Amino acid sequence: MRYGDNDVLTGVDFDVRAGEVRCLLGPNGAGKTTTIEILEGFRVRSAGEVSVLGQDPARADEDWRARTGVVLQSWRDHPRWTARRLLTQLGGYYTPYSTPERPRPYDVEELLETVGLTELADRKIATLSGGQRRRLDVAIGIIGRPELLFLDEPTAGFDPQARREFHGLVRRLSGLEQTTILLTTHDLDEAEKLADRVLILAGGRIVADDTPAGLASRVEGEAQVRWSIEGERFTATAADPTGFVRGLFAEHGEDVADLEILRPRLEDSYLALVQQHEAGDAEAAAQMFTEVTG
């Protein structure tokens, strides 16, 4: 994607398998939303090739759109309608695209219960809180039982309980429904819990594509092991913490106490990239991840 003489996206190259949950991470301004909008067909790319469910999103037809679902960062419309009325109305648009293999749409009452809005179903949308409205946004995105679902910051405004319930919904969609999901989030714990694989976008290109555990271990490399012997504390790093602990017990036996193993997390690797990127060295940040994931 190019805006004037400014290349915003220069090397976005990845594949997503059916039923997979992919998370797209990147610093602010990295081009995440632009990438998602190209895939959704809302923005026309400057160059390159894109195939989503077998079609070019820039020229996709209505049948294709009925197979996709979108949850935008924010959406405001129909403030005087109720959640039940709006979902019933929207669900009716998907009925002509129903097939025996994938019946559409979801039952409205079931969907309201799934997103935790049953008791609020007959309240005007304008009276819903931000978190409640976000739940409705999610319901709107999945009412058509999509094969592919785009989630852009889906849990923004959710309280911990609502976030936990939403995570369960995502696992249900990707598992039982075999829905393919591409999501963006700033919640690294959310990405680590939900994603089969994580994409990191920096410097206009995808610089990492790995599982959350694989990405964390490749960037940080070693785990930290902490323990004490007769009240004295010790700390060591180990590429193989299991082997290290086994040797520790073989040497010291029951004298080992207060054992802790702190394994690298996705957050560690991501923050390392963001720090370099925000320091104005996006190329070095991209190179750091290219070296370990290439």
C-alpha positions in Angstrom: 0.0 0.0 0.0 1.3 3.4 -1.0 0.0 6.9 -0.1 1.6 9.4 -2.4 5.4 8.7 -2.1 5.0 6.9 1.2 5.1 3.1 1.2 3.0 2.0 4.2 3.1 -1.8 3.4 5.9 -3.3 1.4 6.2 -6.9 2.4 3.0 -8.4 3.8 3.3 -12.1 2.9 1.4 -14.8 4.8 -1.1 -17.7 4.6 -3.8 -18.6 7.0 -5.2 -22.1 7.1 -8.9 -22.9 7.5 -10.0 -23.1 11.1 -6.9 -21.3 12.3 -6.8 -18.4 14.7 -4.1 -15.8 13.6 -3.3 -12.7 15.6 -1.7 -9.6 13.9 0.4 -7.6 16.3 2.4 -4.4 15.6 3.2 -0.9 17.0 0.7 1.9 16.4 1.0 3.0 12.8 2.5 -0.3 11.6 -0.3 -0.8 9.1 -2.4 -3.4 10.9 -5.8 -1.8 10.2 -4.8 -1.1 6.6 -3.8 -4.7 6.1 -7.1 -5.9 7.6 -9.1 -3.5 5.4 -7.4 -4.7 2.3 -8.3 -8.3 3.2 -11.9 -7.3 4.0 -12.2 -5.6 0.6 -12.8 -2.1 2.2 -9.5 -0.7 0.9 -7.9 -1.2 -2.6 -4.2 -2.1 -2.4 -1.6 -0.3 -4.6 0.1 -3.6 -5.7 0.5 -7.2 -4.9 -1.8 -10.2 -4.9 -4.5 -11.1 -2.3 -6.8 -14.1 -2.2 -9.4 -14.5 0.6 -11.7 -17.6 0.4 -10.6 -18.0 -3.2 -11.4 -14.5 -4.4 -9.7 -11.1 -4.7 -11.4 -9.0 -2.0 -11.2 -5.9 -4.2 -13.6 -7.6 -6.7 -15.4 -10.0 -4.5 -19.2 -10.6 -5.0 -22.0 -10.7 -2.5 -21.7 -14.5 -2.1 -18.2 -13.9 -0.8 -19.2 -11.2 1.6 -21.9 -13.5 3.1 -19.0 -15.9 4.0 -17.1 -13.3 6.0 -17.8 -11.5 9.2 -16.3 -8.2 10.5 -16.0 -6.7 13.9 -14.6 -3.2 13.5 -12.8 -1.2 16.3 -16.0 0.9 16.7 -19.4 1.0 15.0 -22.4 3.2 15.7 -25.8 2.9 14.0 -29.5 2.4 14.7 -29.4 3.9 18.2 -33.2 3.6 18.6 -33.3 0.0 17.7 -33.0 -2.8 20.2 -30.3 -5.5 20.1 -32.8 -8.2 19.4 -34.5 -6.3 16.5 -31.2 -5.3 14.9 -29.8 -8.9 15.0 -33.1 -10.3 13.6 -33.0 -7.7 10.8 -29.3 -8.4 9.9 -29.8 -12.2 10.2 -32.4 -12.1 7.5 -29.9 -10.8 5.0 -27.9 -14.1 5.3 -30.8 -16.5 4.8 -30.5 -16.6 0.9 -26.9 -17.8 1.3 -27.7 -20.7 3.5 -26.4 -24.1 2.5 -26.9 -27.6 4.0 -23.2 -27.6 4.8 -23.3 -24.2 6.6 -26.8 -23.1 7.6 -27.1 -19.3 8.2 -27.8 -17.3 10.3 -27.3 -18.0 14.0 -30.5 -18.2 16.1 -30.9 -14.7 17.6 -31.8 -15.9 21.1 -28.8 -18.2 21.2 -26.5 -15.5 20.0 -27.8 -13.0 22.5 -27.1 -15.5 25.3 -23.7 -16.3 23.9 -22.5 -12.6 24.0 -24.3 -12.0 27.4 -27.0 -9.6 26.2 -30.2 -11.7 26.8 -31.3 -9.4 29.7 -30.6 -6.3 27.6 -32.0 -7.5 24.3 -35.0 -5.1 24.4 -33.2 -2.0 25.5 -32.4 0.7 22.9 -28.9 0.4 21.6 -28.2 4.0 22.6 -28.6 3.1 26.2 -26.0 0.3 26.3 -22.7 0.9 27.9 -19.4 0.8 26.0 -18.7 -2.8 27.0 -22.3 -3.9 26.3 -22.2 -2.2 22.9 -18.9 -4.1 22.1 -20.7 -7.4 22.8 -23.3 -6.4 20.3 -20.6 -5.5 17.8 -19.3 -9.1 18.1 -22.8 -10.5 17.7 -23.3 -8.4 14.5 -20.0 -9.8 13.2 -20.9 -13.4 13.7 -24.7 -13.4 13.0 -24.1 -14.8 9.5 -22.1 -17.7 10.8 -19.0 -16.6 8.8 -16.4 -19.0 7.5 -13.8 -16.2 8.0 -14.0 -13.6 10.8 -12.0 -10.4 11.2 -11.8 -9.1 14.7 -10.2 -5.7 15.1 -9.6 -5.0 18.9 -12.7 -7.2 19.7 -12.4 -7.0 23.6 -11.8 -3.3 23.9 -14.0 -2.1 26.8 -14.7 -5.6 28.1 -14.4 -6.3 31.8 -12.4 -9.4 32.9 -15.5 -11.7 33.0 -16.7 -10.6 29.6 -13.2 -11.0 28.2 -13.0 -14.6 29.5 -16.4 -15.4 28.0 -15.4 -13.9 24.7 -12.3 -16.0 24.7 -14.5 -19.1 25.1 -16.6 -18.0 22.2 -13.5 -17.6 20.0 -12.4 -21.1 20.9 -15.9 -22.4 20.1 -16.0 -20.7 16.7 -12.6 -21.9 15.7 -13.2 -25.4 17.1 -16.8 -26.6 16.6 -17.7 -24.1 13.8 -14.2 -24.3 12.1 -14.3 -20.5 11.6 -11.1 -19.0 10.5 -10.2 -16.0 12.6 -7.8 -13.1 12.0 -7.7 -10.7 14.9 -5.7 -7.6 16.0 -5.2 -6.8 19.7 -3.0 -4.9 22.0 -3.7 -7.4 24.7 -0.6 -9.7 24.5 -2.1 -12.1 27.1 -5.2 -12.4 24.8 -3.0 -13.1 21.8 -1.0 -15.8 23.7 -4.2 -17.5 24.9 -6.1 -17.4 21.6 -3.7 -17.5 18.6 -2.5 -20.6 16.9 0.1 -18.4 15.3 1.2 -14.7 15.7 2.1 -12.3 12.9 4.2 -9.3 13.8 4.0 -6.3 11.4 6.8 -3.7 11.6 8.5 -1.4 9.1 5.8 -2.1 6.6 6.3 -5.9 6.4 5.6 -9.1 8.3 8.8 -9.7 10.3 7.6 -12.7 12.4 5.3 -15.6 11.9 5.3 -18.3 14.6 3.4 -19.8 17.5 3.3 -17.6 20.6 5.6 -20.1 22.4 7.9 -20.4 19.5 8.2 -16.7 19.0 8.9 -16.1 22.7 11.5 -18.8 22.9 13.3 -17.8 19.8 13.6 -14.1 20.7 14.4 -14.4 24.4 16.1 -17.8 24.0 16.5 -18.8 27.7 14.4 -19.3 30.7 15.3 -18.0 34.2 15.5 -20.5 37.0 15.4 -19.3 40.6 15.9 -21.5 43.7 17.2 -21.4 47.3 19.5 -23.7 49.3 19.6 -23.3 53.1 18.1 -19.8 52.8 20.5 -18.6 50.1 18.9 -17.5 46.8 20.3 -18.4 43.4 19.4 -17.4 39.8 20.5 -18.9 36.5 19.4 -18.8 32.9 19.0 -22.0 30.9 18.0 -22.9 27.3 16.8 -26.2 28.7 15.2 -25.4 32.1 13.9 -28.9 32.5 17.3 -30.4 32.1 18.8 -27.8 34.3 16.4 -28.5 37.2 16.9 -32.2 36.8 20.6 -31.7 37.3 20.0 -29.3 40.2 18.0 -32.0 42.1 20.6 -34.7 41.2 23.3 -32.6 42.8 21.4 -31.0 45.8 18.4 -33.2 46.2 15.9 -32.1 48.9 18.0 -29.1 49.8 16.5 -27.3 46.8 13.6 -25.0 47.8 11.5 -22.2 46.5 12.0 -23.3 42.9 10.7 -21.0 40.1 11.0 -21.3 36.3 10.2 -18.1 34.4 9.9 -19.0 30.8 10.0 -16.3 28.1 6.6 -15.0 26.9 5.2 -13.5 23.8 5.1 -10.1 25.7 8.9 -10.2 26.1 9.6 -10.7 22.4 6.9 -8.2 21.3 8.1 -5.4 23.6 11.7 -5.9 22.4 10.5 -5.1 18.9 8.3 -2.2 19.9 11.1 -0.6 21.9 13.4 -0.6 18.9 10.6 0.5 16.6 9.7 3.5 18.8 13.3 4.4 19.1 13.2 5.1 15.4 15.0 2.0 14.3 12.3 0.0 12.6 14.7 -1.6 10.2 16.8 -3.0 13.0 13.6 -4.2 14.7 12.5 -6.0 11.6 15.9 -7.5 11.0 16.0 -8.8 14.6 12.9 -10.9 14.0 13.8 -11.9 10.5 17.0 -13.4 11.7 15.2 -15.6 14.3 12.2 -16.6 12.3 13.6 -16.8 8.8 
